[in-house]
Amino acid sequence: MRVFRTKHVGRAKGYALLLQKAFSSYNFGECSPEEMRQVDQVLALLPNRDERYLRERFGLSDGNIRSQRRAALLVGVRSKQQAAHLEERAINELRHPSRRRKLVFLFPPPPPPVRITPQIPTQSSPAEKVLIGDVGFSSRAYNALTGQGLRTLGDIAAITEKELRRIPGIGKKSLTEILEVLKEHGLAPCGE
């Protein structure tokens, strides 16, 4: 029995899995003629068997998406292990930078990171200069606030309550805790 092993591990394997997911979730029936032409050009660069497999597997030839096993049978591969190896090899062939650039439309752009920049208040009170580490926030609230670059109570007071809620890691309890601490020091979120 022949055991197939991949040479690529780590980031390269991650890209291959991402490419496989993008291929399987992308609706090629709704893509523009330019995008379809790019896919055809990239697939034409692959070995014949790999090209035929990808066309059958992801419905590029007739619009019917097939299982890994069914697509492998159509190109003459019988065992499950060989079918898995064939798909892995075909997807890995697409990793080459010259091919990858042509397939960039398959990947949606990542969402922009949420970064909150506190507004600088015009008047400064002593309470605004208190470091959040000195107040005694819970570790969840402290980590979420410092992760957004908020270091003092003045920084927290400079943003709105809505922006506070959008910070990752801030839930109902943490928000209540933050608002209570601000109130104890005579501060409130911006816009309230």
C-alpha contacts under 8 A as a table, 3 or more apart, distances in Angstrom:
res1	aa1	res2	aa2	distance
4	F	82	Q	7.94
4	F	85	H	6.74
6	T	9	V	7.50
8	H	12	A	5.94
8	H	13	K	5.88
9	V	12	A	5.82
9	V	13	K	5.01
9	V	14	G	7.86
10	G	13	K	5.44
10	G	14	G	6.30
11	R	14	G	4.91
11	R	15	Y	6.23
12	A	15	Y	5.15
12	A	16	A	6.33
12	A	95	R	7.86
13	K	16	A	4.97
13	K	17	L	6.27
13	K	92	N	7.98
14	G	17	L	5.14
14	G	18	L	6.16
15	Y	18	L	4.91
15	Y	19	L	6.01
15	Y	95	R	7.40
16	A	19	L	5.03
16	A	20	Q	6.10
16	A	88	E	7.66
16	A	91	I	5.92
16	A	92	N	5.71
16	A	95	R	6.82
17	L	20	Q	4.99
17	L	21	K	6.14
18	L	21	K	5.09
18	L	22	A	6.10
19	L	22	A	4.99
19	L	23	F	6.06
19	L	91	I	7.00
20	Q	23	F	5.14
20	Q	24	S	6.17
20	Q	91	I	6.51
21	K	24	S	5.19
21	K	25	S	6.08
22	A	25	S	5.28
22	A	26	Y	5.80
22	A	106	L	5.94
22	A	107	F	6.45
23	F	26	Y	5.44
23	F	58	F	6.77
23	F	106	L	7.18
24	S	58	F	6.12
26	Y	106	L	6.72
27	N	30	E	5.84
27	N	31	C	6.94
28	F	31	C	5.16
28	F	36	M	7.46
28	F	59	G	7.83
28	F	60	L	6.91
28	F	63	G	7.77
29	G	63	G	6.81
31	C	35	E	6.15
31	C	36	M	6.50
32	S	35	E	5.24
32	S	36	M	6.29
33	P	36	M	5.03
33	P	37	R	6.01
34	E	37	R	5.04
34	E	38	Q	6.30
35	E	38	Q	5.06
35	E	39	V	6.33
35	E	105	F	7.56
36	M	39	V	5.06
36	M	40	D	6.14
37	R	40	D	5.02
37	R	41	Q	6.14
38	Q	41	Q	5.07
38	Q	42	V	6.24
38	Q	102	K	6.10
38	Q	103	L	7.19
39	V	42	V	5.17
39	V	43	L	6.10
39	V	102	K	7.48
39	V	103	L	6.85
40	D	43	L	5.16
40	D	44	A	6.02
41	Q	44	A	5.16
41	Q	45	L	6.75
42	V	45	L	5.42
42	V	46	L	7.18
42	V	94	L	7.70
42	V	99	R	5.80
42	V	102	K	7.26
43	L	46	L	5.35
43	L	51	E	5.44
44	A	47	P	7.79
44	A	48	N	7.87
44	A	51	E	6.80
46	L	50	D	6.23
46	L	51	E	5.68
46	L	90	A	7.72
46	L	93	E	6.96
47	P	50	D	5.42
47	P	51	E	6.17
48	N	51	E	5.16
48	N	52	R	6.17
49	R	52	R	5.17
49	R	53	Y	6.07
49	R	75	V	6.76
50	D	53	Y	5.04
50	D	54	L	6.20
50	D	86	L	7.10
50	D	87	E	7.75
50	D	89	R	7.78
50	D	90	A	5.16
51	E	54	L	5.32
51	E	55	R	6.19
51	E	90	A	7.51
52	R	55	R	5.18
52	R	56	E	6.20
52	R	75	V	6.80
53	Y	56	E	5.23
53	Y	57	R	5.89
53	Y	71	A	6.04
53	Y	72	A	6.43
53	Y	74	L	7.80
53	Y	75	V	6.24
53	Y	86	L	7.96
53	Y	87	E	7.55
53	Y	90	A	7.91
54	L	57	R	5.02
54	L	58	F	5.96
54	L	59	G	7.99
54	L	60	L	7.61
54	L	87	E	7.61
54	L	90	A	7.18
55	R	58	F	5.74
55	R	59	G	5.73
55	R	60	L	4.56
55	R	61	S	5.43
56	E	59	G	5.32
56	E	60	L	6.51
56	E	61	S	6.37
56	E	62	D	7.89
56	E	64	N	7.65
56	E	65	I	7.00
56	E	66	R	6.61
56	E	71	A	5.40
56	E	74	L	7.68
57	R	60	L	7.87
57	R	65	I	5.69
57	R	66	R	4.92
57	R	67	S	6.39
57	R	68	Q	6.32
57	R	70	R	7.87
57	R	71	A	5.05
57	R	72	A	7.97
58	F	63	G	7.84
58	F	64	N	7.32
58	F	65	I	4.81
58	F	66	R	6.56
59	G	62	D	5.68
59	G	63	G	4.27
59	G	64	N	4.48
59	G	65	I	4.30
59	G	66	R	6.93
60	L	63	G	5.74
60	L	64	N	7.74
61	S	64	N	7.91
66	R	70	R	6.03
66	R	71	A	5.83
67	S	70	R	5.24
67	S	71	A	6.13
68	Q	71	A	5.40
68	Q	72	A	6.15
68	Q	83	A	6.58
68	Q	84	A	7.22
68	Q	87	E	7.52
69	R	72	A	5.13
69	R	73	L	6.24
69	R	80	K	6.44
69	R	83	A	6.17
70	R	73	L	5.14
70	R	74	L	6.42
71	A	74	L	5.18
71	A	75	V	6.71
72	A	75	V	5.33
72	A	76	G	6.31
72	A	77	V	5.06
72	A	78	R	7.06
72	A	83	A	5.39
72	A	86	L	7.74
73	L	76	G	5.01
73	L	77	V	5.09
73	L	78	R	5.85
74	L	77	V	7.50
77	V	82	Q	6.61
77	V	83	A	6.29
78	R	82	Q	7.22
78	R	83	A	7.33
79	S	82	Q	5.33
79	S	83	A	6.24
80	K	83	A	4.97
80	K	84	A	6.19
81	Q	84	A	5.17
81	Q	85	H	6.21
82	Q	85	H	4.95
82	Q	86	L	5.95
83	A	86	L	5.05
83	A	87	E	6.30
84	A	87	E	5.28
84	A	88	E	6.18
85	H	88	E	5.06
85	H	89	R	5.99
86	L	89	R	5.17
86	L	90	A	6.05
87	E	90	A	5.12
87	E	91	I	6.08
88	E	91	I	5.26
88	E	92	N	6.01
89	R	92	N	5.01
89	R	93	E	6.18
90	A	93	E	5.15
90	A	94	L	6.87
91	I	94	L	5.31
91	I	95	R	7.06
92	N	95	R	5.24
92	N	96	H	7.91
93	E	96	H	6.42
94	L	99	R	5.73
94	L	100	R	6.26
95	R	99	R	6.71
95	R	100	R	5.74
96	H	99	R	5.41
96	H	100	R	5.94
97	P	100	R	4.84
97	P	101	R	6.09
98	S	101	R	5.68
98	S	102	K	7.03
99	R	102	K	5.42
99	R	103	L	6.65
100	R	103	L	5.22
100	R	104	V	6.43
101	R	104	V	5.43
102	K	105	F	7.68
103	L	106	L	5.79
103	L	107	F	7.94
104	V	107	F	5.81
105	F	108	P	7.06
114	V	167	I	7.63
115	R	148	Q	6.41
116	I	148	Q	6.41
116	I	149	G	7.83
116	I	159	I	7.95
116	I	163	E	7.60
117	T	149	G	7.81
118	P	150	L	7.57
118	P	155	D	5.47
118	P	156	I	7.26
118	P	158	A	5.29
118	P	159	I	5.76
119	Q	155	D	7.48
119	Q	158	A	5.21
119	Q	159	I	6.87
120	I	155	D	7.79
120	I	158	A	6.78
121	P	124	S	6.60
121	P	154	G	7.87
121	P	158	A	6.74
124	S	128	E	6.45
124	S	129	K	7.91
125	S	128	E	5.46
125	S	129	K	7.23
126	P	129	K	5.48
126	P	130	V	7.08
127	A	130	V	5.47
127	A	153	L	6.95
127	A	154	G	7.33
127	A	185	H	5.96
127	A	186	G	7.54
127	A	187	L	7.73
128	E	152	T	6.45
128	E	153	L	4.98
128	E	154	G	3.82
128	E	155	D	7.45
128	E	157	A	7.77
128	E	187	L	7.84
129	K	152	T	5.75
129	K	153	L	6.46
129	K	154	G	6.11
130	V	134	D	7.03
130	V	135	V	7.61
130	V	152	T	5.45
130	V	153	L	5.78
130	V	154	G	7.61
131	L	134	D	5.48
131	L	135	V	7.00
131	L	151	R	5.88
131	L	152	T	4.30
131	L	153	L	6.38
132	I	135	V	5.30
132	I	136	G	7.26
132	I	137	F	7.11
132	I	142	Y	7.16
132	I	151	R	5.90
132	I	152	T	5.19
132	I	153	L	6.09
133	G	136	G	6.22
133	G	137	F	7.13
133	G	142	Y	7.23
133	G	151	R	7.99
135	V	181	V	7.64
137	F	140	R	8.00
137	F	141	A	6.08
137	F	142	Y	5.65
137	F	177	E	7.48
137	F	178	I	7.57
138	S	141	A	5.39
138	S	142	Y	6.04
138	S	174	S	7.81
139	S	142	Y	4.99
139	S	143	N	5.88
140	R	143	N	5.32
140	R	144	A	6.14
140	R	169	G	6.82
140	R	170	I	7.63
140	R	174	S	7.40
141	A	144	A	5.19
141	A	145	L	6.11
141	A	169	G	7.25
141	A	170	I	6.39
141	A	174	S	5.52
141	A	175	L	8.00
141	A	178	I	7.61
142	Y	145	L	5.27
142	Y	146	T	6.09
143	N	146	T	5.27
143	N	147	G	5.83
144	A	147	G	5.10
144	A	148	Q	6.61
144	A	167	I	6.96
144	A	168	P	6.56
144	A	169	G	5.52
144	A	170	I	6.57
145	L	148	Q	5.34
145	L	149	G	6.63
145	L	150	L	5.34
145	L	151	R	7.42
145	L	167	I	7.79
146	T	149	G	4.93
146	T	150	L	5.13
146	T	151	R	6.06
147	G	150	L	7.43
148	Q	167	I	7.56
150	L	155	D	5.48
150	L	156	I	6.37
151	R	155	D	6.46
152	T	155	D	5.19
152	T	156	I	6.71
153	L	156	I	5.06
153	L	157	A	6.11
153	L	182	L	7.03
154	G	157	A	4.94
154	G	158	A	6.09
155	D	158	A	5.21
155	D	159	I	7.15
156	I	159	I	5.79
156	I	189	P	6.74
157	A	160	T	7.42
157	A	182	L	7.44
157	A	187	L	6.46
157	A	188	A	5.58
157	A	189	P	4.25
157	A	190	C	5.61
158	A	189	P	6.23
158	A	190	C	5.13
159	I	163	E	6.36
159	I	164	L	7.08
159	I	189	P	5.81
159	I	190	C	5.11
160	T	163	E	5.22
160	T	164	L	6.38
160	T	189	P	5.10
160	T	190	C	4.70
160	T	191	G	6.05
160	T	192	E	7.76
161	E	164	L	4.90
161	E	165	R	6.30
161	E	189	P	5.77
161	E	190	C	7.36
162	K	165	R	5.17
162	K	166	R	6.54
163	E	166	R	5.13
163	E	167	I	6.70
164	L	167	I	5.51
164	L	170	I	7.28
164	L	175	L	7.26
165	R	170	I	6.09
165	R	171	G	6.93
165	R	175	L	6.89
166	R	170	I	7.38
167	I	170	I	5.74
170	I	173	K	7.82
170	I	174	S	5.45
170	I	175	L	6.15
171	G	174	S	5.36
171	G	175	L	6.01
172	K	175	L	5.17
172	K	176	T	6.12
173	K	176	T	5.12
173	K	177	E	6.12
174	S	177	E	4.97
174	S	178	I	6.12
175	L	178	I	5.11
175	L	179	L	6.14
176	T	179	L	5.20
176	T	180	E	6.13
177	E	180	E	5.21
177	E	181	V	6.31
178	I	181	V	5.22
178	I	182	L	6.24
179	L	182	L	5.10
179	L	183	K	6.12
179	L	188	A	7.10
179	L	189	P	7.79
180	E	183	K	5.02
180	E	184	E	6.16
181	V	184	E	5.09
181	V	185	H	6.46
182	L	185	H	5.26
182	L	186	G	6.26
182	L	187	L	4.82
182	L	188	A	5.70
182	L	189	P	7.85
183	K	186	G	4.95
183	K	187	L	5.32
183	K	188	A	6.17
184	E	187	L	7.48
188	A	192	E	6.70
189	P	192	E	6.14
